[in-house]
Amino acid sequence: MSQLNAPIVDPASVDAAIENRFCVRAFAPTPVPRQTVADILRVAARAPSGTNAQPWQVYVLQGASRAALVTQVCAAYDAGAADPQLAARYRAEYDYYPSQWIEPYLGRRRQNGWSLYGLLGIAKGDKDKMHAQHRRNYQFFDAPVGLIFTIHRVMGAGSLLDYGMFLQNVMVAARARGLHSCPQAAWNHYGSIILPHVGAGADEKLVCAMALGWPDEQAPVNGFETPREDVERFTRWLD
């Protein structure tokens, strides 16, 4: 059977995997089998890419390698919070966010941040609790699997578009297997620590990280749901 006529037996399940994907911020310690991660990455690699360049490179951290990276990056984050000069040493290699926020994006960002902090009981201005919650990023939110994604420095901006489709495939394939994930740009500031740790070459740069595992079903933070704009708000129909 060719790709042209292969049936999608259960379209509702495909839609459900997409619609029920969200950023889990508390994971259970239950291990994820290596073969399951390999299957997810194999499926995800069907993502389209310009000229079939397939610009993704993935490092899977579990066990001791994951724990060691968490220790190093948490220490750097804590030190940077205490000394801004130390924090300035750690810079992302590309701008994930705009240098100046405008509406409607600024409003959505604020709603997202304060809704999450409100759920967690973190008051505006409570820097210690904010620091602790942000630090959870560098623990992969306790997920047993941490994924590090890199790209060759020679690749252009279009390859990041390709990469985004690959990352979405990873998350949807994970949901199809009952797993959850959280894509994380927070790690991007610490490429100088992460890349040597995973053995990345000098010709690679960090794209992002991702937490992967089974959700902690008792954690209140996993009840956080972000809204989406209605189709008619972001679509123009031209006949």
N, C-alpha and C positions, 0 to 999 in steps of 0.2 A: 504494500500500500504506500503510495507516494505522499509527500507533504501536502500536495494539492487537494487530495480527497480524503485525508485521514479525518474521521469524525471526532468531534468533541462530544463524548458520550454524555457528560453531565455538565452543561454550561453553568448551572447554578453553583456548582462547587468551585468552578474557576472564579466566578464573581464573589463568592463567599470568602475565598482565600485573599482576594484583593481588599474587599470591604472590611474584613476583620483583622487586617494588618494594622497594628498601631505600635507606638513606642513603649515597650514594657520597660519599667524602671526598677523592677525588683524580680529577681529570678530565684528559683529553687536550685539547690546544689546538685540535683540529679544529673549524672553524666550524660552526655550525648554521644552515642556510638560514632566512631570515626567514619564508618561506612555511610551513616546517615548524612554527615557533613559532606562527604565526597559526592553522594548522590545529589544533594542540593546544588553543589557547585557545578556538577556535570550538566544539570538541567539549566541552571542560570547561564551557562556559557553559550546557550542558544540565542542570547541577546544579539540584536543587530549591531554592527559596527561598520563605519565607513571603510570600504575596500576590504572588509573582513579582517581588519587589523587586530581585533581582539586585544585591546590595550591593557587588560586587567592582569594584575599579579596579586596573588592572595597568600597571606601567611596565617596559618591556623595555630592559635596558642591555646594550650590546655595544660593542666597540671603545673609543674614547676616553672616552665617557661612563662606561663601566664602570670603566676604569682610573683615572679621576679620582676616582670615589667610593671605590674601594678605597684609594687613597692617603690621602684625607682621613680615612676611618674608622680605618684602621690607625694613623695618626698620633695620633688621639684616644685610641685604645685603649692605645698605648704610653705616652702622656703620663699617662693615668689610672693605669696600673700603677706609674709612678714617683711619682705624687702623688695620694693618695686624695682630696684636696679637689677635684682636677680630675675624677676619676672620678665624684664625686657630682653633677657637673653633668649627667651623662647618665643619664636615667631612662626606663624604658619607661612608656608611658601606660596600660597595663593589666597586671594580674598574670597572667602565663602559668603560673607555678608557685605552689604553695601557700606561705603564709608559714611553715607548720610541717609538715614531712613526717611521715607516720605509715606504719605497715606496712599492706599489703604494698608500698606504693609506694616507701618509703624503700629497702627491700632491692633492689627492681628497679633503682632509680636507681643505687645503689652498684655493683651487679653490672655494669650497663651501663658506668659510668665506668671502673671498674678493669679490666674486660675489654678495653676499647678501649685504655687506656693500657698495659696489659700487652702487647698485640699490638705496640704502637709502641715498647716498651722504655722507657716513662716510669715511673720509680719514684715511689712515694708520697713527697711532699714536695719533688720536683724542680720547683720553681716556674718556673725558666727554660724547661724543656721544656714544662711545662703551658701557660705563656704562649704559647710559639711555636705549639703545636698549636691552642689556642683562637683565636689570631690568624688561623689558616688560614680560619676562618669568614669573616673580613672580606676575604678574597681570593676568596670564592666557591669555595674549594678549587680554584682555577685554571680553573673552568668558563668557557667563552667567553660564556655568557649568564647574566646576573643578573636575576632577576625581583623587583620590589618590589610588594607588595600593600598597598593602603590601603582605608579605609572611611570613609564620611561620619560625622562625629562625632554626628550626630543619631540614628544607628541604635542599636538596643538589643542586649542580649546575645544574643538569638535570632539576629540576623544573623551573629554569629560562628559559630554552628552551621551556618548556610547556607554561610558562607565555607569552613568546614572541608570540606564536601562538594565545593565547587568546587576547592579545593586538591588533594584526593584525585583528582578527575577529571583535573587537570593532570598529576599524577604517573603515573597509569595510562595516559593517552593518550600520554605521553612514552615509557613502556615499550613500548607497542604499536608505536612507531616506532623501537625499538632504543636510545632515549636513556635516560639516568638522571638523577636529581635528588637534591636534598637540601633539605628545608624547614628554614628557619633562623630561630629566635626570637632568636638571639644579636644580630642587627642591631637589635632593637627598642629598645635603649638609646640608639641614635644617630639617632632620628627627627629631632632638631633639625638634623642635618647632611644626612640623606637626603632629607627632604621638600623643602627648598629646591632641592637638587640636581636632583631629577627634575621640579621645577615643580609640585608638588602644591599645592592650595589650602589656605588656612587652615582650611577646614572638613573637611579630611581628617586621619586619623591612621593611623599605621603598624600593619599587622596582622602582617606577617612578610616575610621575603625567601626566595628559593629559588635554588639553583644548578642549572643545567640544561646538559647536554652529553653528550658521549661519555665513557665511563669510561676511566681509565688502567688497563689490564688488568694492568700489572706492579706496581702499587702494593700493598704488603702490607695497607694499611688497608682496601682494598676486599674483603678476605677476612673482614672482621668481620661476623658474623651475630648478630642479636639474637633471643633465644628468644621464643616466644609461649605463653601459658597454654592448656591444653587447653580445648575448648569446655565440658566438664562442670564446669570450675572457675569459670566466670563465668556459667553459665546455670542457671536454675531452670525446670523443666518443670511446668506446672500443667494437670492434666487435669480 
